Amino acid sequence: MVHAEPDRISLEIAHRMLCVTASIDEMLKNPTLRVVLRAVARKHMQRRDQVDVKKLQANDIQEAP
């Protein structure tokens, strides 16, 4: 199964979420930390894609009953 490659912004947000002292580049050099960083970044990308900006702008958000 091929996963989408996270972009740099998602990697930076994932780095902040993990609260580690190592830099992003150091984490990407380490194979174990790279897997963790990319997994968290992919989760962030999925959450980011769930927001429909056009609906927000048009105020078309329907509230749950």
C-alpha positions in Angstrom: 0.0 0.0 0.0 1.5 3.3 -1.1 0.9 6.3 1.2 0.9 9.9 0.0 4.0 11.8 0.7 3.4 14.6 3.3 4.3 18.1 2.3 6.8 20.3 4.2 4.1 22.2 6.0 2.5 19.0 7.3 5.9 17.8 8.4 6.5 21.0 10.4 3.1 20.8 12.0 3.7 17.1 12.9 7.1 18.1 14.4 5.4 20.7 16.6 2.7 18.1 17.6 5.4 15.6 18.7 7.2 18.2 20.9 10.7 16.8 20.2 14.0 18.7 20.5 15.5 17.3 17.3 15.1 19.3 14.1 12.9 18.1 11.3 15.9 17.4 9.1 17.5 15.3 11.9 14.3 13.4 12.3 14.1 12.7 8.5 17.7 11.3 8.6 16.8 8.8 11.3 14.8 5.9 9.8 12.7 5.2 12.9 11.9 8.9 13.6 11.1 9.4 9.9 8.4 6.8 10.0 6.8 8.4 13.1 7.1 12.0 11.7 5.5 11.0 8.3 2.7 9.0 10.0 1.7 12.0 12.1 2.0 14.3 9.1 -0.3 12.1 7.1 -2.8 12.1 9.9 -2.7 15.9 9.8 -3.2 16.0 6.1 -6.3 13.8 6.4 -7.7 16.2 9.1 -6.8 19.2 7.0 -8.6 17.8 3.9 -11.9 17.4 5.9 -12.5 21.1 6.1 -14.5 22.4 3.2 -13.5 26.1 2.9 -16.1 27.0 0.3 -18.9 25.8 2.6 -17.4 27.8 5.4 -17.2 30.9 3.2 -20.8 30.5 2.0 -22.1 29.7 5.5 -23.6 26.5 4.2 -22.6 24.5 7.3 -25.6 22.5 8.6 -25.8 22.0 12.3 -26.5 18.5 13.6 -30.0 18.1 15.2 
